[in-house]
Every structure is written in C-alpha cells, then in structure tokens.
Amino acid sequence: MKIAKLLGSTAVLGMVVLGATTLPAYAGSPHFVDDSATATNNHNGTVTVSGKEAGLGNETQIHINVTATALCINGGGNHPKAVNKQSVSAGADVPVQNGKADYSVLLGPAVFTPSCSPPMTVGWSNIVITDTTNNISTKVSGTF
C-alpha cells in the first residue's frame, strides 16, 4: 500500500511539474529576417526601406522607425562636402499577421543647404531599422 501511495503522489507531482512547463507561450522571439532588408533610392531625394520581421507572437502591430544619412554625391560618385549631408528619419505602424510583418518606410525628401542640384544626386547611407515595440535593430549596409 505504501508503494501505491508513493507512486500515486509521484505521479501527481509529475503532472504538476509537467503542467507548469508546458504553459502556452504568448511572447514571441522577434527578429529581422536575414537579408530581407533592402533600400531603394527613388532618385527624387527619397529612399524606400523594406523588409520582414518574424517571431512576433500574438502582437497586432509593431512600430518601425528608420534613420539614414542623406548625402549629395557628385558625378564621380564622391561626397564632396561635409555640409551636404543630413540625418533623416521616418516611421510607420505595421500590422502583424501570423507572427510576421512586412514593412516599407519612405524617407525624405532630403533638403540640403546649399542645394544638391544636378549633376549631383542624393545618396543614402547609415540606414538603421528599429522595431521600437520590441527594441531590436538591424542595418542596411552600403550607399544607395
């Protein structure tokens, strides 16, 4: 009888431990999907930054903020003056579907003093994408 009682209490204890470790997970594991972040220079003083985030659990939306540096680039592909650059930022609330979010944020137009007039064009660098809801960031390398 003692063995049956001992086995019974061990089984109950095991069920309690098992129940405590299999609670549903409501929080996700947010992350930017590798190589999904892109930047497209629209050649009108603006840039569009797009990508995908996953592991968002049961969130309904996230807030994406993008910062970048706009530069005047001469015909030789160089940035001739340190004064011809500016920081630009924009943000968007992005809906989450099935734990994923596809985002697209338009930055600009960049306005320079002195102006960035032809033959110079606007280039974009130092692009950082931040999900301010989950406090994670990623960068888009290069100049666009």
C-alpha positions in Angstrom: 0.0 0.0 0.0 2.9 2.4 0.8 4.3 1.8 -2.7 1.0 2.5 -4.4 0.6 5.7 -2.3 4.2 6.8 -3.1 3.7 6.1 -6.8 0.4 8.0 -6.7 1.9 11.1 -5.1 4.9 10.9 -7.5 2.5 10.8 -10.5 0.6 13.8 -9.2 3.9 15.7 -8.6 5.0 14.8 -12.1 1.8 16.1 -13.6 2.1 19.4 -11.7 5.7 19.8 -12.9 4.7 18.8 -16.5 1.8 21.2 -16.4 4.0 24.1 -15.2 6.5 23.6 -18.0 4.0 23.3 -20.9 2.1 26.6 -20.4 1.4 28.2 -23.7 4.0 30.7 -24.9 2.4 34.1 -25.6 5.6 36.0 -26.2 7.4 35.6 -29.5 11.0 35.8 -30.4 11.1 38.9 -32.6 13.9 39.1 -35.2 14.5 40.7 -38.6 14.6 38.1 -41.3 18.1 37.7 -42.7 18.8 39.6 -45.9 15.2 40.8 -46.2 16.0 44.5 -45.5 16.5 46.5 -48.7 16.9 50.2 -49.6 15.8 51.6 -52.9 16.9 55.0 -54.0 13.9 56.6 -55.7 16.1 59.2 -57.4 13.9 62.0 -56.3 15.5 62.8 -52.9 13.7 59.9 -51.2 14.6 56.3 -50.3 12.3 53.3 -49.6 13.4 50.8 -46.9 11.6 47.5 -46.9 11.9 44.1 -45.2 10.4 41.5 -43.0 10.3 40.7 -39.3 9.2 37.4 -37.8 8.7 35.7 -34.4 6.2 38.4 -33.3 3.9 36.1 -31.3 0.4 37.4 -30.9 1.2 41.1 -31.3 -1.3 43.0 -33.5 1.2 45.6 -34.8 4.7 46.9 -34.4 6.3 50.3 -34.9 9.2 50.5 -37.4 11.5 53.5 -37.3 14.1 54.1 -40.0 17.0 56.6 -39.8 19.5 57.3 -42.5 22.1 59.9 -43.7 21.3 61.7 -47.0 24.4 62.8 -48.9 25.0 64.9 -52.0 27.0 62.7 -54.4 28.8 64.3 -57.4 29.1 62.8 -60.9 32.3 61.0 -59.8 30.5 59.1 -57.1 32.1 61.1 -54.3 30.6 63.1 -51.4 32.4 66.4 -51.8 31.3 68.5 -48.8 30.7 67.5 -45.2 28.0 70.2 -45.0 26.0 68.5 -47.8 24.6 65.7 -45.6 21.7 65.4 -43.2 20.0 62.9 -41.0 16.5 61.8 -42.0 14.1 59.6 -40.2 10.6 58.2 -40.6 8.4 55.6 -39.0 5.3 53.5 -39.6 2.9 51.3 -37.7 2.9 47.9 -39.3 0.3 45.2 -38.9 1.3 41.7 -37.8 -0.2 38.7 -39.5 0.6 35.1 -38.3 3.6 36.4 -36.3 5.2 38.2 -39.3 5.3 41.8 -40.5 6.3 43.1 -43.9 7.3 46.8 -43.7 8.0 49.5 -46.1 9.0 53.0 -45.0 9.6 56.1 -47.2 12.3 58.5 -46.1 12.7 62.0 -47.5 12.7 64.1 -49.4 16.1 65.3 -48.3 16.5 69.0 -48.4 20.1 70.5 -48.4 21.6 73.9 -47.8 23.3 74.5 -50.1 21.1 72.5 -52.5 22.1 69.2 -54.0 21.3 70.2 -57.6 22.3 68.4 -60.8 24.7 67.0 -61.7 24.8 66.0 -58.0 22.4 63.3 -56.8 21.1 62.3 -53.4 22.7 59.1 -52.0 21.7 57.3 -48.8 23.9 55.6 -46.2 23.9 54.6 -42.5 20.5 53.1 -42.7 19.2 51.7 -39.4 15.8 50.0 -39.0 14.4 49.7 -35.5 11.4 47.9 -34.2 10.6 50.3 -31.3 7.9 47.9 -30.0 10.4 45.1 -29.3 13.7 47.2 -29.1 15.6 45.4 -31.9 17.5 46.9 -34.8 19.3 46.0 -38.0 21.4 47.9 -40.6 21.3 48.0 -44.3 24.9 48.2 -45.5 26.1 50.3 -48.4 25.2 53.6 -50.1 22.1 53.8 -52.2 
